[in-house]
Amino acid sequence: MPKRRDLFKAAAFLAPFAAAQGAGKLPDAALNPAQAKLVKEPFGDHRIYFEGPTDQLKSMTSGSLQLKAGMQPHPPHEHPEEEFVLVTEGTGEITVGGKVTKVAAGSMMYCAGNKVHGIVNTGKVPMTFFYYKWKA
């Protein structure tokens, strides 16, 4: 009969193969804010709800940020992923490709991969937005 440590060794050896066969993909789930990974940043509370591969995407990240008044999470930047941003509270400005647009609750941004974009809270109260970015 195999010993327990031998089973653990076999499981560790087989783990990379299981990942290649679809293990580790995002779970089918509905999460509330308390279940998301919370990262307290100087500019606000950042929650990451999902992060990882899916059945159809190499990577998918979805999260939210409650951005403090007058703050931005970082200067305008670019990354290879496409991205949507949905503002749900507050006011601010979103820059996409050099064009600045005033935004408020209900505003949405789309930005293709490798395009410069950014967001800043121009209001006097926190601004909350949700973001979704992915790589196919």
Summary of the structure (lengths in Angstrom):
residues: 136
radius of gyration: 19.1
end to end distance: 44.9
largest distance: 68.0
contacts: 347
relative contact order: 0.20
helix: 15%
strand: 46%
